[in-house]
Amino acid sequence: MTSKQPAGPALSVVLVTDHYETVRLVVACFAAQTIRDRVEIVIVLPEGCGPEVPYDDLSMFAGVLAVEVPSIRPMARARAAGVRAANAPVVFIGETHSFPHRQFAEFLVKAHEGPWDVVVPGLLNANPQSPKSWAAFVLDYGYWLASLSASPIGNGPTWNASYKRDVLVELGERLDTALSSGDDLPIELSARKRRVYFEPRAVIDHTNVELSGWADERFLSGLVVGANRGKRWSRLRRVFYFAASPLIPFVLLYRAGRPIQLLLRHRAMPRGSVAAIITGAFVRTIGEAAGYLRGMSPEAEQRMEEYELYKLRFASKPGGAVEALA
């Protein structure tokens, strides 16, 4: 592990990547933050890639860490290594394809001054030109749409969320698996009665698959949920949920109803988006049902992590915060 400027940051941003270049744009967005001098960047890379980090160009931050691990796969374990290495009291789990607006860190840190263990930012679609992009965005992150109102909420996404660092570290070895796709971490935090707050003023743009691979990524997004639940559930419960799976698309669409209504009211989505959302819900359900029956193969898990790591390859150029850098 190598480090620079070990000051006392207010927020640590954990980014897992194969090479620094893959997260260069994300780091540039954090360099544009209003409180960038209170932000620590924690980059988790494979062994030998630490020297790629351009410390001299990142002196605006409170600190920069390059955490080298034998492998960044599975990504949950790599994220956990980044959380443990972080020095700030608040940790944000970022992605290679999520780009914060300028006051993002400021509003997150301010919200964490309240009694909240988890603060979820407001999310926007970084590549809003495509109906397929909107389908992926609404089904994955529509519950935390930036145009919704600030309030305490029941749970948030596993990443693209911020946590009191101690809340994560106290999970011990469980953290290595809890930071994976699925609902492991929200369930764990709910059982511990951790409080979650939605702060829509902390805005981040999320890039979504819209080109080749869209149906596969939608299938895998359901598969990982069913497979992870299957690890915790009895065989009888898995069979019951598989039998009830025809109802899942309607549950998904009902839960996404409020953000869909808001987006339609503001004419934010292009024509065909609602049809794509419905199609995406059914494809995801097929994956979830398969996960209940047979779990998730190593090959399928690797494909899912390829999408997470290289999502920009499957999308048009992101706008929003990225465009503001120009």
C-alpha positions in Angstrom: 0.0 0.0 0.0 1.3 3.4 -0.9 0.0 6.7 0.3 0.1 10.5 0.0 -1.0 13.3 2.3 -2.3 11.2 5.3 -4.3 14.2 6.6 -7.7 13.8 8.3 -10.3 13.6 5.5 -14.0 13.9 6.0 -14.9 11.5 3.2 -13.1 8.5 1.7 -14.1 7.4 -1.8 -13.4 3.8 -2.5 -12.9 2.9 -6.2 -12.1 -0.6 -7.4 -10.4 -0.7 -10.8 -8.1 -2.7 -13.0 -6.0 0.3 -13.9 -5.9 4.0 -12.9 -7.0 5.0 -16.4 -10.3 3.2 -15.9 -11.3 5.6 -13.1 -9.5 8.7 -14.4 -12.8 10.5 -15.2 -14.4 9.6 -11.9 -11.3 11.0 -10.0 -11.5 14.1 -12.1 -15.1 14.7 -11.0 -14.0 14.3 -7.4 -11.2 16.8 -8.0 -13.8 19.3 -9.0 -15.7 19.0 -5.7 -16.3 22.1 -3.6 -14.6 20.3 -0.6 -12.0 18.3 -2.5 -9.4 19.1 0.2 -11.5 17.1 2.6 -11.8 14.1 0.3 -9.6 11.0 0.4 -9.4 8.9 -2.8 -8.8 5.1 -2.1 -8.1 3.2 -5.3 -8.0 -0.6 -5.1 -5.9 -2.1 -7.9 -4.3 -5.5 -8.7 -0.7 -5.9 -7.3 1.8 -4.0 -9.4 -0.6 -1.3 -10.6 -0.1 1.1 -7.7 2.6 3.1 -9.4 0.1 4.1 -12.1 -1.6 6.5 -9.7 -0.4 10.0 -10.5 0.1 11.4 -7.0 1.6 14.6 -8.1 -1.5 15.5 -10.1 -3.8 14.7 -7.2 -2.4 17.0 -4.5 -5.8 18.8 -4.3 -7.2 15.9 -2.2 -6.8 15.4 1.6 -5.2 12.1 0.7 -4.7 9.4 -1.9 -4.2 5.7 -1.3 -3.4 3.0 -3.7 -4.4 -0.3 -2.1 -2.9 -3.2 -4.0 -4.6 -6.6 -3.7 -3.7 -10.0 -5.3 -6.9 -9.8 -7.4 -9.8 -7.3 -7.7 -12.1 -10.4 -8.2 -14.4 -10.8 -6.5 -15.0 -7.1 -6.4 -16.8 -7.3 -3.1 -13.6 -8.4 -1.4 -11.6 -5.6 -3.1 -14.2 -3.1 -2.0 -13.8 -4.4 1.6 -10.1 -3.9 1.4 -10.6 -0.3 0.4 -13.0 0.4 3.2 -10.6 -1.1 5.8 -7.8 1.1 4.4 -9.8 4.3 4.4 -9.1 7.0 7.0 -12.2 9.1 6.9 -15.2 8.6 9.3 -17.5 8.4 6.2 -16.9 6.1 3.2 -18.5 6.3 -0.2 -18.5 3.2 -2.4 -18.0 4.5 -5.9 -17.9 2.9 -9.3 -15.9 3.3 -12.5 -19.0 4.7 -14.3 -20.6 7.0 -11.6 -19.8 10.7 -11.8 -20.5 13.1 -8.9 -21.7 16.7 -9.3 -19.6 19.5 -7.7 -21.4 19.7 -4.4 -21.8 15.9 -4.0 -19.2 15.4 -1.3 -20.3 18.5 0.6 -23.9 17.4 0.9 -23.0 13.9 1.8 -20.6 15.0 4.6 -23.3 17.5 5.9 -26.0 14.8 5.9 -23.7 12.4 7.9 -23.6 15.1 10.6 -27.1 13.9 11.4 -28.0 10.6 13.1 -27.7 8.6 9.9 -25.5 5.5 9.4 -26.1 5.4 5.7 -26.7 8.3 3.3 -27.9 7.6 -0.2 -27.3 10.3 -2.9 -29.7 11.4 -5.6 -29.1 9.6 -8.8 -29.4 10.8 -12.4 -29.0 8.9 -15.7 -25.6 9.8 -17.2 -26.6 8.5 -20.7 -30.3 9.4 -21.0 -30.6 9.2 -24.8 -31.6 5.6 -24.9 -34.7 3.8 -23.7 -32.6 0.8 -22.7 -30.4 3.0 -20.6 -33.6 4.3 -18.8 -34.8 0.8 -18.3 -31.6 -0.2 -16.5 -31.5 3.0 -14.6 -35.1 3.0 -13.4 -35.0 -0.7 -12.3 -31.6 -0.4 -10.6 -31.7 3.1 -9.1 -35.1 4.7 -9.8 -36.0 4.4 -6.1 -33.3 7.0 -5.4 -34.0 9.4 -8.3 -32.6 12.9 -7.6 -35.9 14.6 -8.1 -37.5 12.7 -5.2 -37.7 14.4 -1.8 -35.1 14.1 1.0 -36.3 11.7 3.8 -35.4 8.8 6.0 -35.7 5.6 3.9 -35.8 1.8 4.5 -32.7 0.9 2.5 -30.3 2.0 -0.2 -28.1 0.4 -2.9 -25.0 -1.5 -1.8 -22.7 0.9 -3.7 -23.3 4.5 -4.9 -24.0 5.0 -1.2 -22.1 6.4 1.8 -21.6 4.8 5.2 -20.2 5.6 8.5 -17.0 3.6 8.2 -17.4 2.0 11.6 -20.8 0.6 10.6 -19.1 -1.4 7.8 -15.9 -2.4 9.6 -17.9 -3.9 12.5 -19.2 -6.5 10.1 -15.7 -8.1 10.2 -15.1 -10.9 7.6 -18.8 -10.6 6.5 -17.9 -7.4 4.8 -16.0 -9.4 2.1 -19.2 -10.8 0.8 -21.7 -8.2 1.9 -20.3 -5.6 -0.6 -21.4 -7.8 -3.5 -24.4 -7.5 -5.8 -27.7 -8.4 -4.3 -29.4 -7.4 -1.0 -26.9 -8.9 1.5 -25.7 -5.6 2.9 -29.2 -3.9 3.1 -30.5 -6.9 5.0 -27.5 -6.9 7.4 -27.9 -3.2 8.1 -31.6 -3.5 8.6 -31.2 -6.3 11.1 -28.8 -4.1 13.0 -31.4 -1.2 12.9 -29.0 1.1 11.0 -30.7 4.4 9.9 -30.7 5.3 6.3 -31.3 8.8 4.8 -31.9 9.9 1.2 -30.1 13.2 0.4 -31.0 14.1 -3.2 -28.9 17.3 -3.2 -25.8 15.1 -3.3 -26.2 14.3 -7.0 -24.3 11.6 -8.9 -24.7 10.5 -12.6 -24.8 6.8 -13.2 -24.0 5.3 -16.6 -26.1 2.3 -17.7 -25.7 -0.5 -20.2 -27.6 0.4 -23.4 -25.7 -1.2 -26.3 -24.7 -4.8 -26.8 -25.1 -6.8 -23.6 -28.2 -5.1 -22.4 -30.4 -8.2 -22.1 -27.5 -10.2 -20.7 -26.8 -7.6 -18.0 -30.5 -7.4 -17.1 -30.6 -11.2 -16.8 -27.5 -11.2 -14.6 -28.9 -8.4 -12.4 -31.8 -10.8 -11.5 -29.6 -13.9 -11.3 -27.3 -12.4 -8.7 -30.3 -11.5 -6.5 -31.8 -15.0 -6.7 -28.5 -16.7 -6.2 -27.5 -14.7 -3.2 -30.9 -15.1 -1.6 -30.7 -18.8 -2.3 -27.5 -19.1 -0.3 -29.5 -17.9 2.8 -32.8 -19.6 2.1 -34.1 -23.2 2.5 -34.8 -25.3 -0.5 -38.5 -25.1 0.1 -38.4 -21.3 0.2 -36.4 -21.1 -3.0 -38.9 -23.4 -4.8 -41.8 -21.2 -3.5 -40.2 -18.0 -4.8 -39.5 -19.7 -8.1 -43.1 -20.8 -8.4 -44.2 -17.2 -7.6 -41.7 -15.6 -10.0 -44.4 -14.6 -12.6 -45.5 -12.0 -10.1 -42.0 -10.4 -9.7 -42.2 -8.1 -12.8 -45.4 -6.5 -11.4 -43.8 -6.0 -8.0 -40.8 -4.4 -9.6 -42.9 -2.1 -11.8 -45.1 -1.2 -8.8 -42.1 -0.2 -6.8 -40.7 1.9 -9.6 -44.1 3.5 -10.2 -43.3 6.8 -8.5 -40.0 7.6 -10.3 -41.6 6.5 -13.6 -44.5 8.9 -13.1 -42.1 11.8 -12.2 -39.9 11.1 -15.3 -43.0 10.9 -17.6 -44.4 14.1 -16.1 -41.1 15.9 -16.8 -40.8 14.2 -20.2 -37.3 13.1 -19.3 -37.3 9.8 -21.1 -37.4 9.2 -24.9 -40.1 7.4 -26.6 -40.0 3.6 -26.0 -38.6 3.9 -22.5 -41.7 2.5 -20.7 -41.7 -0.5 -23.0 -38.0 -1.0 -22.3 -38.6 -0.8 -18.6 -41.3 -3.5 -18.8 -39.2 -5.7 -20.9 -36.2 -5.2 -18.5 -38.4 -6.2 -15.6 -39.4 -9.5 -17.2 -35.8 -10.3 -18.3 -34.5 -9.6 -14.8 -37.2 -11.8 -13.4 -36.1 -14.7 -15.6 -32.6 -14.3 -14.2 -33.9 -14.1 -10.6 -36.0 -17.3 -11.1 -32.9 -19.1 -12.5 -30.9 -17.9 -9.5 -33.4 -19.5 -7.1 -33.1 -22.8 -8.9 -29.4 -23.2 -9.7 -27.5 -20.3 -8.1 -24.8 -18.4 -10.0 -21.9 -20.0 -11.8 -18.4 -18.5 -11.6 -18.6 -17.7 -15.3 -21.9 -15.7 -14.8 -20.4 -13.8 -11.8 -17.4 -12.9 -13.9 -19.6 -11.6 -16.7 -21.5 -9.5 -14.2 -18.3 -8.0 -12.8 -17.1 -7.2 -16.4 -20.2 -5.1 -16.8 -19.6 -3.4 -13.5 -15.9 -2.7 -14.2 -16.2 -1.7 -17.9 -19.8 -0.3 -18.2 -18.6 2.7 -20.2 -17.8 0.2 -23.0 -21.5 -0.7 -23.2 -22.9 2.9 -23.2 -22.8 6.1 -25.2 -20.6 8.9 -23.8 -21.8 10.1 -20.4 -22.9 13.7 -19.9 -23.8 15.7 -16.9 -20.9 15.9 -14.5 -18.5 14.6 -17.1 -19.5 17.3 -19.6 -19.0 20.0 -16.8 -15.3 19.1 -16.7 -14.8 20.5 -20.2 
